[in-house]
Amino acid sequence: MPHYHAYDKSGSLKTDVGTLTFDSLVNDMADLRKAGAALGIVNPTLIDIGNSANGRPILALRIGKNPANRVLLVGCHHAREWISVEVPFLVGKYLIDNYKATPSTRKEKIINHLVDNAEIWVVPMFNPDGHLKTMTSGEHMWRANTDSVAFAKNTPIDREIEKTPYHTGTFNDGTDDFDFKCYKIAPAASGTTKTETEIVAAGVYEGVDLNRNYAVPTGPVGSKSPPWGTETSDESTTADQIAGGFFEIYNKTAAPVGAMVESGWNLTTSKSPLPSPDTFCGPSAGSEPEVQTMDALLKKGNFKSAISYHNFSQLLLYPDDAATHTETQFLGRGMKKLFKNQKVKYSYESGSGLYPTSGDSMEWAWRVHNVVNYTIELPPTNADAVANNWAFNRLPESKIQGVFESNLPVALCAINCAIANFTPPAPIKNKSGRVIRTPHNCWEEFKGWTP
């Protein structure tokens, strides 16, 4: 049974979510690199793609022989999402373990075909600093990196919200009842807004959400994804949920009745590091060293497809701007069918279908680098997260293998489609594998695939 990885520690470790057995990612990546180099399919000198904010190498494997067809598998933008490390790592391990000098079975020939005709970049732990913080700091829900961001002086952040609340309700804190009002963020030009000002006190704050820091430019007219730095909020509600951009809470039964006791912000992208850096987009677009390393990687060119792994909710997301792009939708729907074939349900929708954000890697990879790419939100489902307390890094390690197995054919088809279907096409080298003879439906070869 596979274990979760720590960056550079192994063995039984007491963590914020209990005592678990961990494998060292540094050691295991070195072992895979050595094994792949012996087969002639891994570059033994390429250790990482650059350093994190705190100087840790962001470990990488470059697997394959054809840089004309590059594919990226990256995990752990968000520190607490431990399962997102394991899927890309195990896919990389699978490719190396199953590449044969003389392939004989159908599966061996297909794996050789993929490795011979593509170059797969595997980056399991994109946020090593934050990941370490979730293990031993008492902050197992930490999501950002651990960069230090200074505000040299008290900084006001003015936001326009609608004057009329779009959602109201009541809740009980165990003692008293409270009313709440929720307001939408609105453009100042609407004429029906009021200004709320937040003051970020001068000081040094820890952490930037890497998946809000990408330098996403302005999109085409009608795009649902705004450019970097645009503040966003989730305006979905249930009867008792405080949501939206701005909220106010009032006494209902406690004295003085009707007095406002609290107000604040619920933002899915924020220019403020307060009250936590969970959605802080950083001081400037692309300010974070981790994001800069990803930009440098994709600038190498020829990336035909990419998957960024997160958790949780079991979603397969595509960029908003690629909603009508033929290749994105062709592969995405094929991936959805493979999940169904594996008897697991992943909802297929655009990124904003989850909740609106700005500065995320998916829209950036599409809008800036023209890479067909997806975000996969791994298990648990929302129901399991609530019922079993499995959210984020609480998913039991006994689930790792099953999550990997259901995602393996999806990752393999992303590699195959990069070779067979995506433009501009590159010559098939086919050094030791075989030509896959279903180029029109490049995902069909992976129906029923098991490790």
PyMOL commands that set and color helices and strands:
alter all, ss='L'
color gray80, all
select helices_A, chain A and resi 25-39+83-97+106-117+128-136+188-190+210-212+289-298+320-322+326-341+351-354+361-369+382-388+392-394+397-420+444-446
alter helices_A, ss='H'
color red, helices_A
select strands_A, chain A and resi 4-6+11-15+18-24+48-51+57-59+61-64+70-75+119-123+148-151+155-162+167-172+177-183+193-200+203-206+246-251+260-265+303-311+315-318+347-350+372-378
alter strands_A, ss='S'
color yellow, strands_A
deselect
rebuild
show_as cartoon
